[in-house]
Amino acid sequence: MELGNFVGAIEKLTHTNYNDWKSCLESYLLGQDLWEFVNGADTTQPTGTPESSEALRKWKIEAGKALFVLKASIQKDLLDYIRDAKSPMEAWDAFATLFSKKNGARLQMLENEIRLINQGNLTISI
């Protein structure tokens, strides 16, 4: 499956489906041989010799693919959380933190969503 074609096969990350998204995306990244860029096994950019310049180019391409997969598999409103991520691992960890059960940022996000809920002319307040 090409990277551009996978988007329809995986449900995009929303505020409510993190565990399902995580499981599906991890499987996809493993299948595309990109998981090591996300889990931290291959986060060091090659440096030094002339041969390493080709290795660095290839590393950047693969890391870029992994980051693209992450960005393409989320809803637009979640992109702000990883827009400036420098690596796929940084983006993955940002979502792990955001959606962890004991997370103040997640709690605040949910409280803001509750504040926006309207029932007819009535507003729910906390």
C-alpha positions, 0 to 999 in steps of 0.5 A, a space after each residue: 500500500 502506498 503512503 498516500 493511499 493508506 489514509 482511507 484504510 485507517 480511521 483518523 485520530 479524533 479526541 475519542 479514538 486514540 487507543 484504536 488509532 494507536 493500534 492501527 497506526 503502529 501496525 501500519 508503520 511496522 508493515 511499512 518498516 517505519 516504526 523504528 523512527 517512531 518508537 525511538 530505535 532509529 532517531 540518530 541521524 547518520 553523520 561524519 563520512 561522505 558515505 554517511 551523507 547518502 545514509 543521512 539523505 535516506 534517513 531523512 526520507 524515511 523519517 519524513 515518511 513516518 512523520 507524514 503518516 502521523 500527520 495524514 492520519 489525524 483530524 485537522 484540529 489535532 495537527 496543532 499538537 504536532 505541527 512543529 514536531 522535529 521527528 516522528 517520535 516527538 509527534 507520537 509522544 505528543 499524542 501519548 501525553 495528550 491522550 494519557 489518562 492522567 493528563 491535565 492538558 487532556 482534562 482542560 481540552 475536554 472541559 473546553 469541549 463541554 463548555 461549547 456544548 449547547 442544548 437548545 438555548 441553554 449552555 452547559 457550564 462547569 
